[in-house]
Amino acid sequence: MIRPSYHSSSAFLARSIDLGEADRRLTFFTRDSGVLVTIGKSAWRSRKRFGGTLQRYVLLDIAWTERPGGMAVLASASVNRSFWEIVEDWERVRHADHLLEIASELFPQAGPKPRAFEVLLRGMRSIADGESPPETARKVEAELLAIGGWGPDLSGCRKCKGQESRSYRFLPSEGGILCETCPPSGGSPLSLGAVKTWRAMQAGKAAARGRLRIPVGIAEELRIVIRGYVEYCIGKRLRSLGET
């Protein structure tokens, strides 16, 4: 008889779907196993089972068991730290959901994801502490793209290598920026200020990250372009931060 293996990790709950009258299908983004899909036995009906800990915007310590060929079964969950300040404001909720979605979509493979998890944790903490949710989202997006190997080339035009154009165009298929005159045509416009801001966020240096403040206009430029690029990388539309 094959015994189940036992695992544990820090985690955020990303999605929860009811299965029948008692169980839940729970998707976590974990530090040590990446995206993890588990069955929570009696998680819906019995509050004693997990003590009401299975909530979003909470840093959890979870444990689960696995058998070959079967879905993992959640064994326990406890609260490490809650970020309940997030639920006090709808914009915080929307952007926190976005962070959970992009982390799960950009890193779907099993296996340790300590750097991506740290970026997600830092983003949740920033939103809960009152930092601008859109600004936080842009920083997290840029860092996760870079960690995952999708960080675009922002050093200058991909074709002519010009580095100080006043404005550029971003083409996901080119993996970087082009000046106004180099082919191919199309793409989303990006000012030099937006390019420099994205470049700084992508570097992910702690000291610079803490000082970086993003003007509203540049934040809007980057929102449009980075969202489109993330969708290009994952091959589908994002559910979070839909237009209202």
C-alpha positions, 0 to 999 in steps of 0.5 A: 500500500502506497502511503500518502506524502505530507507537505507544508508551505506558506500560501495564499488562497487564490480560488475556491469552488464548492464541490457538492454540499460539503467539500471545496476545491481550493487553489493556493499559490504557495511558496514551496509548491507554486500553484497547488490545487487541493480538496478541502474535505468538509470545508464548506459545511464544518467550521471546525474543520479549518476554523474559518481560516480559508479566506482570501487576503490571508497569509496561511500556513497549510499542510496537505497530503498527496497520493500518486494519481490523485488530487492533493487533500488539504490537511490543515490551515492556520493564519500566519497574518491577515490583511483584513484592511484590504476588504475595507475598500473596493479598489484594494479588493480588486487589485489584491484579487489581481495580484493573486490572479497574475501570480497564479497565471504567470507561474502555473508550474509545480515547484518552489516559487520563493521569489514570486511568492515574496513579491506577492506577499510584499504587494498584499502588505503594501495594499493593506498598509494603504499604498496606492493599489494601482501603483502597487499592482504595476510594481508587482506585475513588472517584478513577476514578469521579470522573475518569470523570464518575460521581462521585456527589453526596455533598454531602447528601440529593438531595431535601431537601438536608439535609447532617448526617443521621446516616445516609443511603441510597445509590441508584445510580439517584439518583447520590447519597445520600438521607436516611432519610425522602425518597423513593424507598425502598430503597438501601444504608445509609451512615453519615455517616462513610462519606459524609464518607470517600467525599467526601474520597476523591473529591476526590483531593487529594494531601495529604489522600489521604496522611493519610486512614485508613479505619476497618474498619467504614467500609471495609466499608460503602464496599466494598459500596456502591461495588462496586454503584455501579461495576457500575451504571455499567458495566452488568455484574458485576465479576469481581474480588474475588468473595466467597470 
